[in-house]
């Protein structure tokens, strides 16, 4: 009987080790902590798949557990005043210094857009709350954290439109005066899908003839910037990396646009482009915009263009796929030139690495002042791993460098 128990223990131990272990590159810090963190995310993802298969709850509905688990109620403290507000009908959390540093001194402002693949996340998650407080205290800044509506309940362009309305509202002179903000020192920033929204808003604001107050800077943290080629070198290299494997990023993209599963399967095969995409592929040609060190191990092949046999749901989404409000990398150089100074953070072990690097290349070619901070041992989502038990050393380094750049440029 005892031998059977030992055998069972060994089998369970071997199965657990097999499930927990994932092939994480050796140079990543705190590898085992990342493996355990990823094991939780993978388990939740499998549960979400199973729930959807049984018709109990859709995939994103189950994955929202992460958002709910990290949710906090932002409250004022001795240094930071916090208030829930509505900006043009959109829910925001406003953080501002409790004490003025000097009579008549105007403050900086950062409009921050959370990540989560447009489907998950919240400005009221613990890591975002901590980041906002750190920006307030270290920068003497007002931080507006936007609670935009999420897919799949609200598909593109609704999340973008929510963010755009908030920024237009905040950039009114009377609102800036209310929060004692210098009109010449306003930034937009975000991570992952929030970086996508930040880049898109920065582009669209310059096209608005009614917008006279401009953003001073844009800060994009491992942003997702294009939906046409989901087989770039970084998508290939990092397709099984923790936190954001290629399958999950494809799911985020497809659910941002539609609940029709046919788009997910088409995107997974990188066969989702219709004739309308053909004119835009030049903007995502990674063989032209990636440094050789990132592209030399791969052979470029343009994504295939579907013809008249494409399914009707995909045909109906062709405009969304090429809309720069969804894919900011698709705008011509003429629309990049007037953009504000930019900060772009990328990570080596991230499917979105090449999106950010291509944008850096194109912005620089257009004459935009860009600071590119690349983390050779970074992974997607690292900036938000600041709370026990998933606190990573690299997260604090990223935050310190990010805030330092804001200090020097905003």
Secondary structure by P-SEA (a helix, b strand, c coil): caaaaaaaaaaaaaaaaaaacccccccccaaaaaaaaaaaaaaaaaaaaaaaaacccccccccaaaaaaacccccccccbbbbbbbcccbbbbbbbbcccccccbbbbbbbbbbbccccccccccaaaaaaaaaaaaaccbbbbbbbcccccccccaaaaaaaaaaaaaaacaaaaaaacccccbbbbbbccaaaaaaaaaaaaaaacccccccccbbbbccccccccccccaaaaaccccccccaaaaaaaaaaaccccaaaaaaaaaccccccccccccccccccccccccccccbbbbccccccccccaaaaaaccccccccccccccccccccccccbbbbbbccccaaaaaaaaaaaaaaaccbbbbbbccccccccccccccccccaaaaaaaaaaaaaaaacc
